[in-house]
Amino acid sequence: MFPQFGLFWNFVLSTLVYLLYTAVAIGIIWGIRASLTGFMYHMEDYTTGFLKVRDLANAANAEALWILQNHTPDELYGEYSLAIGDTKSSGFANTLMLPGDFRSTHMYVVGASGAGKSSLLKNFIVQDIASGMGFCVIDPHGDLITDSIPHLNERREQAVLLDLADMEHMLPYNPLQRREGVPIAEQVARLLLAFKRVWEDSWGARMEDILRHTLALLIEHNLTLHQFEQVLVDADFRDMLLAETSTDTTKDFFFGRYNVWNSKERTMFIESSLNKVSAFLADPRIGARLGQVESGFNVREIMDSGGILLVNLAKGRLGLSADLFGAMLMADIESSFLTRGMDSRRPFALYADEFQNIATESFATVLTEARKFGLCLTMAHQSLKQLDDKLLALILGNCQTQIYFRVARQDAERLAKESSNIVKQLEQREAGLLQEPVNKFSLPEMWEVAFHSLARLEQRKAYLMVKGAMEHPELIKTHDNLIAPKRNFPYNEEYRPHVELKDQQEKRKKNLMDSIDHYLEGVKEGRKDASKLPPEVEGLGFIDKD
């Protein structure tokens, strides 16, 4: 072929030319194949109706990647639906929507810090504000709350802000206030689970008994946690309350057990409970709020009216006290939604970021019963290690919509297997553009690809799985957050500075002492109504039997 060169060099050059021709031919064939495949996908979309829901939703310029029977575009993108993020199909970016009726089966979001969870939740909250849906946000750090307030607009008057870090605009909250339609025993049981969630290391049967009956006595007489110690150490005060209680089990505990203990035993038995309650109330940001008999808001009313409750637990400043406050609020929310009547069960969303800190043993009730009462739960956290196995299994089994951002390798293995069709999606990608069964990897290798994919996701990218509605998880990218001018929250007369709440608390304390003196005088004189408050202190919230 090249006579001017020797035999050896002639062979080398001929081989190189042959390889060059071969490479060019392969490139041409591959290009034709890609063009043909794109044409086939294009024809498939418009001739076979491969994605029926997408065809219905084209007018809305959005796409649902699962086939939902009996859903029209108006239902898919109507009341309380959520735009979750963008996904690519056939090379085109489309907005993926979650229909409103899917929200009642709850949403679970997991991802490492900085992966995009907060950005996603902010988008959901802004959409709920715009759609008129009622919701509550329990935020451990306050960023979600701060970023949501500027978007309230005309719904500002519907919003209630409970910011534990703000001592100038304090909203009173009494977790011991009687809840309409909730038996005292049930209210106490939920509060005990909240205490147990935070004080688990020192929890015991005797501590639970002391807390149970003391809380029941306080709730029955419309008191606050600030009287917890007084019930246990002040015999006159305790006897005054017991004289008016209608609960036999409470009387049996204090008269049959508590009063039988000698002074040394009693001090030893109540020490742990007193220390923990006192430490909780010692922080003025919490103590002053919980020292008021009447709460500045009603969770049930907010739910039924479609209002907004924004809660900043300020965990960075309050530590475990923030967890206990949040757990007590969750107990209140649980009691509130379980007492909703059929005619008042309008959808209400609950966003709980870092929810593992406030989830009690009764969280199973929230997951299994909330749908019947109109509560749509969205919970988010960083790692599966934060949950015990029982709670994790409950969440993965009961939350229909699940969103996985970047997670640690160990979490990636669990989540990939939980939504095993991630492998199916990856196999489809590797099968070739003509959908030929070309398996480049073995099944173990495909699992490794799935683990790697979850553990290496870019910021704001996540896998979405809607169980029972999607064939496999879909890779999405969340939307950018909307920017609004900074606005202050519209505080009203319900919000008061710490000094004012503290003064009110001291006034009630003084009047309470007056009521004890009145009781002792009545006992001394043998009056049958000794435990009834005198006119000058009635109505102050200490023993209001009417």
VENNOR-V955349 format. One record per run of one state. SS is the DSSP state (a for helix, b for strand, c for the rest). FROM is the first residue (numbers start at 1). TO is the last residue. If there is no record, write none. Layout:
SS/FROM/TO ; SS/FROM/TO
This chain:
c/1/6 ; a/7/47 ; c/48/51 ; a/52/60 ; c/61/62 ; b/63/63 ; c/64/72 ; a/73/76 ; c/77/81 ; b/82/89 ; c/90/91 ; b/92/98 ; c/99/99 ; a/100/105 ; c/106/106 ; b/107/110 ; c/111/116 ; a/117/131 ; c/132/133 ; b/134/139 ; c/140/142 ; a/143/149 ; c/150/152 ; a/153/158 ; b/159/163 ; c/164/169 ; b/170/171 ; c/172/183 ; a/184/198 ; c/199/199 ; a/200/202 ; c/203/204 ; a/205/220 ; c/221/224 ; a/225/233 ; c/234/234 ; a/235/242 ; c/243/247 ; a/248/256 ; c/257/257 ; a/258/260 ; c/261/262 ; a/263/282 ; c/283/283 ; a/284/290 ; c/291/298 ; a/299/305 ; c/306/307 ; b/308/312 ; c/313/314 ; a/315/318 ; c/319/319 ; a/320/338 ; c/339/341 ; a/342/344 ; c/345/347 ; b/348/353 ; c/354/354 ; a/355/357 ; c/358/362 ; a/363/373 ; c/374/374 ; b/375/381 ; c/382/383 ; a/384/386 ; c/387/388 ; a/389/398 ; c/399/400 ; b/401/404 ; c/405/408 ; a/409/418 ; c/419/420 ; a/421/430 ; c/431/442 ; a/443/455 ; c/456/460 ; b/461/466 ; c/467/473 ; b/474/477 ; c/478/494 ; b/495/496 ; c/497/497 ; a/498/525 ; c/526/534 ; a/535/537 ; c/538/546
